[in-house]
C-alpha cells in the first residue's frame, strides 16, 4: 500500500517531494508529508482535499488512518 500511495501521489502531484511512512507496520496507518508546487496559493484544507482526492476510495477502507503534512513548493 505504501508503494501504491507514493506512486499515486507522484502522478497526481508532479514535481512534489513525497514521503509516505507506515506508522504501525500493518499497512493501513500512514503519515504523508508532501511538498508540492500544486499547493501554491491554496489553503491547507484545499491541499488536504487534493491529497484525499488523489488517493480516492481507498482512504477509509484499505487506508484506515492517514496523517497529512502538506505545504507549497515554490518554483525555483
KETIVO-593862 format. One record per residue (C-alpha): residue in one letter; chain; x, y, z. Coordinates in Angstrom, 2 decimals. Last residue first. Example, Ala and Ser with C-alpha at 12.3 -4.5 7.8 and 13.67 -1.06 7.14 Angstrom:
<nodes>
<node resn="S" chain="A" x="13.67" y="-1.06" z="7.14"/>
<node resn="A" chain="A" x="12.30" y="-4.50" z="7.80"/>
</nodes>
This chain:
<nodes>
<node resn="X" chain="A" x="13.00" y="27.70" z="-8.14"/>
<node resn="X" chain="A" x="9.21" y="27.46" z="-8.05"/>
<node resn="X" chain="A" x="7.77" y="27.45" z="-4.55"/>
<node resn="X" chain="A" x="6.78" y="24.12" z="-3.06"/>
<node resn="X" chain="A" x="3.55" y="24.51" z="-1.11"/>
<node resn="X" chain="A" x="2.96" y="22.64" z="2.13"/>
<node resn="X" chain="A" x="1.26" y="19.49" z="3.28"/>
<node resn="X" chain="A" x="1.50" y="17.34" z="6.41"/>
<node resn="X" chain="A" x="-1.18" y="14.69" z="6.40"/>
<node resn="X" chain="A" x="-2.00" y="11.92" z="8.85"/>
<node resn="X" chain="A" x="-3.80" y="8.94" z="7.40"/>
<node resn="X" chain="A" x="-5.85" y="6.23" z="9.06"/>
<node resn="X" chain="A" x="-7.62" y="3.12" z="7.74"/>
<node resn="X" chain="A" x="-6.07" y="3.09" z="4.29"/>
<node resn="X" chain="A" x="-7.64" y="-0.08" z="2.89"/>
<node resn="X" chain="A" x="-11.05" y="1.32" z="3.81"/>
<node resn="X" chain="A" x="-11.22" y="4.92" z="5.00"/>
<node resn="X" chain="A" x="-8.99" y="6.18" z="2.22"/>
<node resn="X" chain="A" x="-9.03" y="3.54" z="-0.53"/>
<node resn="X" chain="A" x="-11.87" y="5.44" z="-2.22"/>
<node resn="X" chain="A" x="-9.61" y="8.06" z="-3.74"/>
<node resn="X" chain="A" x="-5.93" y="8.58" z="-3.05"/>
<node resn="X" chain="A" x="-5.81" y="11.59" z="-5.38"/>
<node resn="X" chain="A" x="-9.00" y="13.02" z="-3.88"/>
<node resn="X" chain="A" x="-7.58" y="12.68" z="-0.35"/>
<node resn="X" chain="A" x="-4.44" y="14.54" z="-1.45"/>
<node resn="X" chain="A" x="-6.47" y="17.30" z="-3.12"/>
<node resn="X" chain="A" x="-8.69" y="17.62" z="-0.05"/>
<node resn="X" chain="A" x="-5.60" y="18.06" z="2.11"/>
<node resn="X" chain="A" x="-4.29" y="20.87" z="-0.10"/>
<node resn="X" chain="A" x="-7.73" y="22.53" z="-0.17"/>
<node resn="X" chain="A" x="-7.81" y="22.47" z="3.64"/>
<node resn="X" chain="A" x="-4.28" y="23.85" z="3.76"/>
<node resn="X" chain="A" x="-5.41" y="26.77" z="1.63"/>
<node resn="X" chain="A" x="-4.33" y="27.28" z="-1.96"/>
<node resn="X" chain="A" x="-1.79" y="29.74" z="-3.37"/>
<node resn="X" chain="A" x="1.00" y="27.27" z="-4.05"/>
<node resn="X" chain="A" x="-0.27" y="23.74" z="-3.40"/>
<node resn="X" chain="A" x="0.34" y="22.49" z="-6.97"/>
<node resn="X" chain="A" x="4.07" y="23.13" z="-6.45"/>
<node resn="X" chain="A" x="4.07" y="20.26" z="-3.96"/>
<node resn="X" chain="A" x="5.52" y="19.47" z="-0.55"/>
<node resn="X" chain="A" x="4.07" y="16.23" z="0.73"/>
<node resn="X" chain="A" x="4.46" y="14.50" z="4.10"/>
<node resn="X" chain="A" x="2.10" y="11.53" z="4.38"/>
<node resn="X" chain="A" x="1.76" y="9.61" z="7.63"/>
<node resn="X" chain="A" x="0.17" y="6.21" z="7.31"/>
<node resn="X" chain="A" x="-1.97" y="3.60" z="9.07"/>
<node resn="X" chain="A" x="-3.14" y="0.62" z="6.93"/>
<node resn="X" chain="A" x="-0.06" y="-1.42" z="6.09"/>
<node resn="X" chain="A" x="0.37" y="-3.03" z="9.49"/>
<node resn="X" chain="A" x="3.81" y="-1.62" z="10.22"/>
<node resn="X" chain="A" x="2.27" y="0.90" z="12.60"/>
<node resn="X" chain="A" x="3.29" y="4.28" z="11.17"/>
<node resn="X" chain="A" x="3.69" y="3.26" z="7.54"/>
<node resn="X" chain="A" x="5.51" y="6.35" z="6.29"/>
<node resn="X" chain="A" x="4.91" y="8.14" z="2.99"/>
<node resn="X" chain="A" x="7.38" y="10.86" z="1.99"/>
<node resn="X" chain="A" x="6.65" y="12.97" z="-1.07"/>
<node resn="X" chain="A" x="8.55" y="15.88" z="-2.60"/>
<node resn="X" chain="A" x="6.38" y="17.09" z="-5.46"/>
<node resn="X" chain="A" x="7.47" y="17.65" z="-9.05"/>
<node resn="X" chain="A" x="4.36" y="16.03" z="-10.49"/>
<node resn="X" chain="A" x="1.48" y="15.96" z="-7.98"/>
<node resn="X" chain="A" x="-1.14" y="13.41" z="-9.07"/>
<node resn="X" chain="A" x="1.40" y="11.00" z="-10.57"/>
<node resn="X" chain="A" x="3.71" y="11.29" z="-7.55"/>
<node resn="X" chain="A" x="0.69" y="10.84" z="-5.26"/>
<node resn="X" chain="A" x="-0.30" y="7.60" z="-6.96"/>
<node resn="X" chain="A" x="3.25" y="6.25" z="-6.93"/>
<node resn="X" chain="A" x="3.80" y="7.04" z="-3.25"/>
<node resn="X" chain="A" x="0.40" y="5.64" z="-2.29"/>
<node resn="X" chain="A" x="0.96" y="2.45" z="-4.29"/>
<node resn="X" chain="A" x="4.38" y="1.99" z="-2.66"/>
<node resn="X" chain="A" x="2.84" y="2.39" z="0.81"/>
<node resn="X" chain="A" x="0.00" y="0.00" z="0.00"/>
</nodes>
